[in-house]
Amino acid sequence: METILIAVLVALVSVGIGSGFGFQLQSLLSARSKRAVDEASAQQLRRANARSKEILLEAKEQALKVRSDTEAKLNEQQLDIQLQQSRLEAREETLQNRSESIENAESDLSTQVINLEKEKTKIDDLKLEAAEKLEAISGLSLGDAKQQLIDQAEEDIEFELARRYRDAELEAQDEADQKAREILAASMQRLAAEVVSEATVTSIALPNDEMKGRIIGREGRNIRAIEAATGVDLIIDDVPQTITISCFDPIRREVARNALNKLIQDGRIHPARIEETVEKSRSELNEIVRSAGQQATFDANVKGLHPELIKLLGRLKYRYSYGENVLQHSIEVGLVAGILASQIGADPQIAKTAGFLHDIGKAVTHEVDGPHAEIGADIAKRYGQKDRVVTGIREHHDRNMTTVESFLVAAADAISAARPGARQDTIENYIKRLEALEDVARGFEGVEKVYAIQAGREVRVLVNPDNINDVTASTLARDIVARIEEELAYPGQIKVVVIRESRSIEVAQ
């Protein structure tokens, strides 16, 4: 409708324009003839009327087209609305059906729950009745029966675990024993080191008892001067022609020994001469210590050590452990650790250095509190050793090791200590150690006899075959090993062998 109004307005405007134009033209052509003016006006009017009709027709056509498009769009929208309404109705119907199904299912579930509760009550009653009958028949309460089942299950599980452990252990041993023997045999055969038989000297032989009095001096001034200069204690007892040197520091003891020997040979014994001789002996010993450390680095083929580390290594020349010289032991451990590292593909130089320095802490244990492994690791770190070397030194006595070098150093340490003749012990300590080993093994149930053999390196345990079967025998061996590691202190390794033997004897008459 708006389009039709616009077309009418346009026609009226055109007529007005035409009328105005005719009026103006009439005014301008007033000089002309009226006829010409009338004809021109009539012609212009006709044209305006014709144009107005055209505009009206176009406006009507446009209005019809707009109306047709509008009706088409309305029809399309009505169809969409009807379609959506149909869908909503269908969805509503579906939801209603589902709601009804859910309500029915809830009703069924409620019924089933009620039935299940009833059945559960019946089952509980039956269980209670059955338990009462079983208790009456077996003579056991429910708790006792459960405990018996638990005990039986624990026994079965323990037996199965022991059996599997034994099978896995045998399988691993079959694969690893041969290779381990080859590596250890090659390492030990390639180490050509002398057996250590030295012992720490703490006594000085005197040519006569008069020399003992001269060493004491007037009112004991000479002996006090010697003790003050060297830091040792001189023990002069009733033993003829002998003076005993007592000191926890082997270096001080060695300085005192050398100084006393020089004084005895010289014969001039007085405080001034004592101080001069002690100072000379100390300088000589420092040079001996440095040379010993340098020679040890050559023997072990370890390079790049700090001079202070070399001096500390030289001090181990005068340190002994179970009669074994610690410096010689350190050289052996370094060589064996390097050989083992080469055999398994590890870094030989790292392992060799860690093994060579593993007991460096023993050079200062009389001056610093703490385990020698921790002290040695701190010293090695202070003088620029690599972290893996420091870790190998620190962990070589630990149960939980974190690096390959730690295992290699521990293995090399055990090999050197267990080598025949490497260590000495007194008969009394030896017997006590064997007795302690046997007592530990005897403390287990089922053990009949225990024998410590091979200088305490092996313990053979004979068990009662009626109480110990083949599977639990392996468990018993592990338990004995754990208790030995927990309660005893020993060098090297101890092998525990559990023997179970059954004999059937009959007599023919």
C-alpha positions as CSV (number, residue, x, y, z in Angstrom):
1,M,0.0,0.0,0.0
2,E,2.8,2.4,0.7
3,T,4.1,1.8,-2.8
4,I,0.7,2.8,-4.3
5,L,0.5,6.0,-2.3
6,I,4.0,6.9,-3.4
7,A,3.0,6.3,-7.1
8,V,-0.1,8.5,-6.7
9,L,2.0,11.3,-5.1
10,V,4.5,11.1,-7.9
11,A,1.6,11.4,-10.4
12,L,0.2,14.4,-8.6
13,V,3.6,16.0,-8.4
14,S,4.1,15.4,-12.1
15,V,0.7,17.0,-12.9
16,G,1.6,20.0,-10.7
17,I,4.9,20.4,-12.4
18,G,3.3,20.2,-15.8
19,S,0.7,22.8,-14.8
20,G,3.3,25.1,-13.5
21,F,5.4,24.7,-16.5
22,G,2.5,25.5,-18.8
23,F,1.7,28.6,-16.8
24,Q,5.2,29.8,-17.1
25,L,5.3,29.0,-20.8
26,Q,2.1,30.9,-21.3
27,S,3.6,33.8,-19.5
28,L,6.7,33.7,-21.6
29,L,5.0,33.3,-24.9
30,S,2.4,35.9,-24.3
31,A,3.5,37.5,-27.3
32,R,2.7,34.5,-29.4
33,S,-0.6,33.5,-30.4
34,K,-3.0,32.0,-28.0
35,R,-3.6,29.1,-30.2
36,A,0.0,28.0,-30.2
37,V,0.0,28.3,-26.5
38,D,-3.1,26.3,-26.1
39,E,-1.9,23.6,-28.3
40,A,1.4,23.4,-26.5
41,S,-0.3,23.3,-23.2
42,A,-2.7,20.7,-24.3
43,Q,0.2,18.6,-25.6
44,Q,2.1,18.9,-22.4
45,L,-0.9,18.0,-20.4
46,R,-1.5,14.9,-22.5
47,R,2.1,13.9,-21.9
48,A,1.8,14.4,-18.2
49,N,-1.4,12.4,-18.1
50,A,0.2,9.6,-20.1
51,R,3.2,9.6,-17.7
52,S,1.0,9.6,-14.7
53,K,-0.8,6.5,-16.0
54,E,2.4,4.7,-16.6
55,I,3.6,5.5,-13.1
56,L,0.3,4.3,-11.7
57,L,0.6,1.1,-13.6
58,E,4.2,0.5,-12.5
59,A,3.2,1.3,-8.9
60,K,0.3,-1.2,-9.1
61,E,2.6,-3.9,-10.5
62,Q,5.2,-3.2,-7.8
63,A,2.5,-3.4,-5.1
64,L,1.2,-6.7,-6.5
65,K,4.7,-8.1,-6.6
66,V,5.4,-7.0,-3.0
67,R,2.1,-8.5,-1.9
68,S,2.8,-11.7,-3.6
69,D,6.3,-12.0,-2.1
70,T,4.9,-11.1,1.3
71,E,2.2,-13.8,1.1
72,A,4.8,-16.4,0.0
73,K,7.0,-15.6,2.9
74,L,4.0,-15.7,5.3
75,N,3.0,-19.1,3.9
76,E,6.6,-20.4,4.3
77,Q,6.7,-19.2,7.9
78,Q,3.4,-20.8,8.6
79,L,4.7,-24.1,7.2
80,D,7.8,-23.9,9.4
81,I,5.7,-23.1,12.5
82,Q,3.4,-26.0,11.7
83,L,6.4,-28.3,11.3
84,Q,8.0,-27.2,14.5
85,Q,4.7,-27.5,16.3
86,S,4.5,-31.1,15.0
87,R,8.0,-31.9,16.2
88,L,7.3,-30.4,19.6
89,E,4.1,-32.4,19.9
90,A,6.0,-35.6,18.9
91,R,8.8,-34.8,21.4
92,E,6.3,-34.2,24.1
93,E,4.7,-37.5,23.4
94,T,8.0,-39.2,23.5
95,L,8.9,-37.6,26.9
96,Q,5.6,-38.6,28.3
97,N,6.1,-42.2,27.2
98,R,9.6,-42.2,28.7
99,S,8.3,-40.7,31.9
100,E,5.7,-43.5,32.1
101,S,8.5,-46.1,31.4
102,I,10.6,-44.6,34.2
103,E,7.8,-44.6,36.6
104,N,7.1,-48.3,35.7
105,A,10.8,-49.1,36.1
106,E,10.9,-47.4,39.5
107,S,7.9,-49.3,40.6
108,D,9.6,-52.6,39.4
109,L,12.8,-51.7,41.1
110,S,11.1,-51.0,44.3
111,T,9.4,-54.3,44.1
112,Q,12.7,-56.0,43.4
113,V,14.4,-54.3,46.3
114,I,11.7,-55.4,48.6
115,N,12.1,-59.0,47.3
116,L,15.8,-58.8,47.6
117,E,15.6,-57.7,51.2
118,K,13.3,-60.6,51.9
119,E,15.7,-63.0,50.2
120,K,18.7,-61.5,52.0
121,T,17.0,-61.9,55.3
122,K,16.3,-65.6,54.4
123,I,19.9,-66.1,53.4
124,D,21.2,-64.5,56.6
125,D,19.0,-66.8,58.5
126,L,20.2,-69.8,56.6
127,K,23.9,-68.8,57.1
128,L,23.3,-68.4,60.8
129,E,21.6,-71.7,60.9
130,A,24.3,-73.4,58.9
131,A,27.0,-71.8,61.1
132,E,25.3,-73.0,64.2
133,K,25.1,-76.5,62.7
134,L,28.8,-76.4,61.6
135,E,29.9,-75.2,65.1
136,A,27.9,-78.0,66.7
137,I,29.4,-80.6,64.3
138,S,33.0,-79.4,64.4
139,G,33.1,-78.1,67.9
140,L,34.7,-74.8,66.7
141,S,33.3,-71.3,66.9
142,L,33.1,-69.2,63.8
143,G,36.1,-67.1,64.9
144,D,38.2,-70.2,65.5
145,A,37.3,-71.5,62.1
146,K,38.2,-68.2,60.5
147,Q,41.5,-68.1,62.3
148,Q,42.3,-71.7,61.2
149,L,41.6,-70.8,57.6
150,I,43.7,-67.6,57.8
151,D,46.6,-69.6,59.4
152,Q,46.4,-72.2,56.7
153,A,46.3,-69.5,54.0
154,E,49.3,-67.8,55.5
155,E,51.2,-71.1,55.6
156,D,50.3,-71.9,52.0
157,I,51.3,-68.4,50.8
158,E,54.6,-68.5,52.7
159,F,55.3,-71.9,51.2
160,E,54.5,-70.7,47.7
161,L,56.6,-67.6,48.1
162,A,59.6,-69.6,49.4
163,R,59.2,-72.0,46.5
164,R,59.1,-69.3,43.9
165,Y,62.0,-67.4,45.5
166,R,64.1,-70.6,45.5
167,D,63.2,-71.3,41.8
168,A,64.1,-67.7,40.8
169,E,67.3,-67.9,42.8
170,L,68.3,-71.1,41.2
171,E,67.6,-69.8,37.8
172,A,69.5,-66.6,38.4
173,Q,72.4,-68.6,39.8
174,D,72.6,-70.8,36.8
175,E,72.9,-67.8,34.5
176,A,75.1,-65.6,36.7
177,D,77.5,-68.0,38.5
178,Q,79.6,-68.9,35.5
179,K,80.0,-65.3,34.3
180,A,80.8,-64.1,37.8
181,R,83.4,-66.9,38.3
182,E,85.1,-65.9,35.1
183,I,85.2,-62.2,36.0
184,L,86.4,-62.7,39.5
185,A,89.0,-65.4,38.6
186,A,90.4,-63.2,35.9
187,S,90.6,-60.2,38.2
188,M,92.3,-62.1,41.1
189,Q,94.8,-63.9,38.8
190,R,95.9,-60.6,37.2
191,L,96.6,-59.1,40.6
192,A,100.2,-60.0,41.4
193,A,100.6,-58.5,44.9
194,E,102.7,-59.7,47.8
195,V,101.0,-61.1,50.9
196,V,101.2,-58.6,53.7
197,S,102.9,-60.0,56.8
198,E,104.1,-56.8,58.6
199,A,103.0,-55.9,62.1
200,T,103.0,-52.5,63.8
201,V,106.2,-52.1,66.0
202,T,105.5,-50.7,69.4
203,S,108.6,-51.8,71.3
204,I,112.2,-50.6,71.3
205,A,115.0,-53.0,72.1
206,L,117.7,-51.5,74.3
207,P,121.4,-52.6,74.4
208,N,121.3,-52.7,78.2
209,D,119.4,-51.6,81.2
210,E,121.7,-48.6,81.7
211,M,120.3,-47.1,78.5
212,K,116.9,-47.4,80.0
213,G,118.0,-45.2,82.9
214,R,119.6,-42.7,80.5
215,I,116.4,-42.4,78.5
216,I,114.5,-41.7,81.7
217,G,117.0,-39.1,82.7
218,R,117.5,-37.3,86.0
219,E,114.2,-37.0,87.7
220,G,112.5,-38.2,84.5
221,R,113.4,-35.0,82.5
222,N,114.5,-37.0,79.3
223,I,111.4,-39.1,79.1
224,R,109.2,-36.1,79.7
225,A,111.0,-34.3,76.9
226,I,110.5,-37.2,74.5
227,E,106.8,-37.5,75.3
228,A,106.3,-33.8,74.9
229,A,108.2,-33.6,71.6
230,T,106.6,-36.7,70.0
231,G,103.1,-36.8,71.7
232,V,103.5,-40.5,72.7
233,D,103.6,-42.3,76.0
234,L,106.7,-44.3,76.9
235,I,106.0,-47.3,79.0
236,I,109.0,-48.4,81.0
237,D,108.1,-51.6,83.0
238,D,110.0,-54.5,84.4
239,V,110.7,-56.1,81.0
240,P,114.5,-56.0,80.7
241,Q,116.1,-54.0,77.8
242,T,112.7,-53.0,76.3
243,I,110.7,-49.7,76.1
244,T,107.1,-49.8,74.8
245,I,105.7,-46.9,72.8
246,S,102.0,-46.2,73.2
247,C,100.1,-43.9,70.9
248,F,96.9,-44.0,68.9
249,D,98.6,-42.1,66.0
250,P,100.8,-44.4,63.9
251,I,102.7,-41.4,62.5
252,R,103.6,-40.1,66.0
253,R,104.5,-43.6,67.1
254,E,106.8,-44.0,64.1
255,V,108.5,-40.6,64.7
256,A,109.1,-41.6,68.3
257,R,110.5,-45.0,67.3
258,N,113.0,-43.4,64.8
259,A,114.0,-40.7,67.2
260,L,114.6,-43.2,70.0
261,N,116.7,-45.4,67.7
262,K,118.8,-42.4,66.7
263,L,119.3,-41.3,70.3
264,I,120.3,-44.9,71.4
265,Q,122.8,-45.1,68.6
266,D,124.2,-41.6,69.3
267,G,124.2,-42.0,73.1
268,R,123.8,-38.3,73.8
269,I,120.4,-38.0,75.5
270,H,119.4,-34.7,76.9
271,P,116.4,-32.4,76.2
272,A,118.0,-30.2,73.6
273,R,119.4,-33.3,71.7
274,I,116.0,-34.9,72.0
275,E,114.1,-32.0,70.4
276,E,116.7,-31.8,67.6
277,T,116.5,-35.6,66.9
278,V,112.7,-35.6,67.0
279,E,112.5,-32.7,64.5
280,K,114.9,-34.5,62.2
281,S,113.0,-37.7,62.4
282,R,109.7,-35.9,61.7
283,S,111.2,-34.3,58.6
284,E,112.6,-37.7,57.4
285,L,109.2,-39.3,58.0
286,N,107.4,-36.6,56.1
287,E,109.6,-37.3,53.1
288,I,109.1,-41.1,53.5
289,V,105.3,-40.5,53.6
290,R,105.4,-38.4,50.5
291,S,107.6,-40.9,48.6
292,A,105.3,-43.8,49.8
293,G,102.2,-42.0,48.5
294,Q,103.9,-41.2,45.2
295,Q,105.1,-44.8,44.8
296,A,101.6,-46.0,45.6
297,T,100.1,-43.8,42.8
298,F,102.6,-45.3,40.4
299,D,101.8,-48.9,41.5
300,A,98.0,-48.3,41.2
301,N,98.4,-46.3,38.0
302,V,96.2,-43.5,39.2
303,K,97.1,-40.0,37.9
304,G,96.1,-36.5,38.6
305,L,95.8,-36.7,42.4
306,H,96.2,-33.6,44.6
307,P,99.5,-33.4,46.5
308,E,97.7,-33.5,49.8
309,L,95.9,-36.7,48.8
310,I,99.3,-38.2,48.0
311,K,100.6,-37.3,51.5
312,L,97.5,-38.8,53.2
313,L,98.0,-42.0,51.1
314,G,101.6,-42.1,52.3
315,R,100.4,-42.0,55.9
316,L,98.5,-45.3,55.3
317,K,101.9,-47.0,55.1
318,Y,101.9,-46.9,58.9
319,R,98.2,-47.9,59.3
320,Y,97.2,-51.6,59.7
321,S,93.8,-53.3,59.7
322,Y,93.6,-56.9,61.0
323,G,97.4,-57.0,60.4
324,E,97.0,-55.9,56.8
325,N,98.8,-52.8,55.6
326,V,96.1,-50.3,54.5
327,L,98.3,-48.7,51.8
328,Q,99.0,-52.0,50.2
329,H,95.3,-52.9,50.5
330,S,94.3,-49.6,48.8
331,I,96.6,-50.4,45.9
332,E,95.1,-53.9,45.5
333,V,91.5,-52.6,45.7
334,G,92.2,-49.9,43.1
335,L,93.7,-52.5,40.7
336,V,90.9,-55.0,41.2
337,A,88.2,-52.4,40.8
338,G,89.8,-51.2,37.5
339,I,89.9,-54.8,36.2
340,L,86.3,-55.5,37.2
341,A,85.2,-52.2,35.5
342,S,86.9,-53.3,32.3
343,Q,85.2,-56.7,32.4
344,I,81.7,-55.3,32.7
345,G,82.1,-52.2,30.5
346,A,82.2,-49.5,33.2
347,D,84.8,-46.7,33.4
348,P,88.0,-48.3,34.6
349,Q,89.7,-45.0,35.6
350,I,86.8,-43.9,37.8
351,A,86.5,-47.3,39.5
352,K,90.3,-47.5,39.9
353,T,90.5,-44.1,41.5
354,A,87.6,-44.7,43.8
355,G,89.0,-48.1,44.9
356,F,92.5,-46.6,45.4
357,L,91.1,-43.8,47.6
358,H,88.3,-45.8,49.4
359,D,90.2,-46.0,52.7
360,I,91.8,-42.5,52.6
361,G,89.7,-41.6,55.6
362,K,91.6,-44.0,57.8
363,A,94.7,-41.7,57.5
364,V,92.8,-39.2,59.7
365,T,90.3,-41.2,61.7
366,H,92.3,-40.7,64.9
367,E,91.9,-36.9,64.3
368,V,88.4,-36.6,62.9
369,D,85.2,-38.2,64.4
370,G,83.0,-40.3,62.1
371,P,83.1,-43.4,59.8
372,H,86.2,-43.6,57.6
373,A,84.0,-43.8,54.4
374,E,82.3,-40.5,55.1
375,I,85.6,-38.9,56.1
376,G,87.3,-40.2,53.0
377,A,84.5,-39.0,50.7
378,D,84.7,-35.5,52.2
379,I,88.5,-35.4,51.8
380,A,88.2,-36.6,48.1
381,K,85.6,-34.0,47.4
382,R,87.7,-31.2,49.0
383,Y,90.6,-32.0,46.8
384,G,88.7,-32.0,43.5
385,Q,87.8,-35.6,42.8
386,K,84.8,-36.3,40.6
387,D,81.3,-36.9,42.1
388,R,81.3,-40.6,41.0
389,V,84.6,-41.2,42.8
390,V,83.3,-39.5,45.9
391,T,80.1,-41.5,45.8
392,G,82.1,-44.8,45.4
393,I,84.2,-43.9,48.4
394,R,81.2,-42.9,50.6
395,E,79.0,-46.0,49.7
396,H,81.6,-48.8,49.6
397,H,80.3,-50.1,53.0
398,D,76.6,-49.2,52.5
399,R,73.9,-51.8,51.9
400,N,72.0,-49.5,49.4
401,M,74.4,-48.4,46.7
402,T,73.5,-45.9,43.9
403,T,76.3,-46.2,41.4
404,V,78.2,-48.9,39.5
405,E,81.5,-47.7,41.0
406,S,80.2,-48.3,44.6
407,F,79.4,-51.9,43.8
408,L,82.8,-52.3,42.1
409,V,84.7,-50.8,45.0
410,A,82.8,-52.9,47.5
411,A,83.5,-56.1,45.5
412,A,87.2,-55.2,45.1
413,D,87.4,-54.4,48.8
414,A,86.0,-57.8,49.7
415,I,88.3,-59.6,47.3
416,S,91.4,-58.0,48.7
417,A,90.3,-58.6,52.3
418,A,89.4,-62.3,51.6
419,R,92.6,-63.1,49.8
420,P,94.4,-65.9,51.7
421,G,97.0,-64.4,54.0
422,A,95.9,-60.8,53.5
423,R,94.7,-60.4,57.1
424,Q,95.9,-61.7,60.5
425,D,93.9,-62.2,63.6
426,T,94.7,-63.4,67.1
427,I,93.6,-66.9,68.1
428,E,91.3,-65.6,70.8
429,N,89.5,-63.2,68.4
430,Y,89.4,-66.0,65.8
431,I,87.8,-68.4,68.1
432,K,85.3,-65.9,69.4
433,R,84.2,-65.0,65.9
434,L,83.7,-68.6,65.0
435,E,81.7,-69.2,68.2
436,A,79.5,-66.1,67.5
437,L,78.8,-67.4,64.0
438,E,77.7,-70.8,65.3
439,D,75.6,-69.3,68.1
440,V,73.7,-67.1,65.6
441,A,72.8,-70.1,63.4
442,R,71.8,-72.3,66.4
443,G,69.2,-69.7,67.5
444,F,66.8,-70.8,64.8
445,E,64.1,-73.5,65.2
446,G,64.8,-76.8,63.5
447,V,68.7,-76.4,63.5
448,E,70.5,-79.5,64.8
449,K,74.2,-78.8,64.3
450,V,76.3,-75.9,63.1
451,Y,79.9,-75.9,61.9
452,A,82.0,-72.8,61.0
453,I,84.6,-73.8,58.5
454,Q,87.2,-72.2,56.2
455,A,88.4,-69.7,58.8
456,G,84.8,-68.5,59.4
457,R,84.2,-67.8,55.7
458,E,81.5,-70.6,55.6
459,V,78.8,-71.8,58.0
460,R,77.2,-75.2,57.4
461,V,73.9,-75.7,59.1
462,L,72.4,-79.2,59.5
463,V,68.6,-79.1,60.1
464,N,66.0,-81.6,61.2
465,P,64.3,-82.9,58.0
466,D,61.0,-83.5,59.8
467,N,60.7,-79.8,60.8
468,I,62.4,-78.1,57.7
469,N,61.5,-79.0,54.1
470,D,63.4,-78.2,51.0
471,V,61.6,-75.0,50.4
472,T,61.8,-73.5,53.9
473,A,65.5,-74.5,54.0
474,S,66.2,-71.7,51.5
475,T,64.2,-69.3,53.7
476,L,66.2,-70.4,56.7
477,A,69.5,-69.7,54.9
478,R,68.3,-66.1,54.1
479,D,67.2,-65.5,57.7
480,I,70.5,-66.7,59.1
481,V,72.4,-64.4,56.7
482,A,70.2,-61.4,57.7
483,R,70.9,-62.0,61.4
484,I,74.6,-62.4,60.8
485,E,74.7,-59.1,58.9
486,E,72.7,-57.4,61.7
487,E,74.5,-58.8,64.8
488,L,78.1,-59.5,63.8
489,A,81.1,-57.5,62.5
490,Y,83.3,-59.5,60.1
491,P,85.7,-58.9,57.2
492,G,84.8,-60.0,53.7
493,Q,81.9,-62.4,53.1
494,I,80.4,-65.4,54.9
495,K,78.7,-68.2,53.0
496,V,75.7,-70.0,54.7
497,V,74.9,-73.5,53.6
498,V,71.8,-75.2,55.0
499,I,71.9,-79.0,54.6
500,R,68.8,-81.2,55.0
501,E,69.3,-84.9,54.9
502,S,66.8,-87.8,55.5
503,R,68.0,-91.3,56.4
504,S,65.9,-94.4,56.7
505,I,67.6,-97.3,58.7
506,E,66.3,-100.8,59.1
507,V,68.0,-103.8,60.6
508,A,67.7,-107.3,59.1
509,Q,67.6,-110.1,61.7
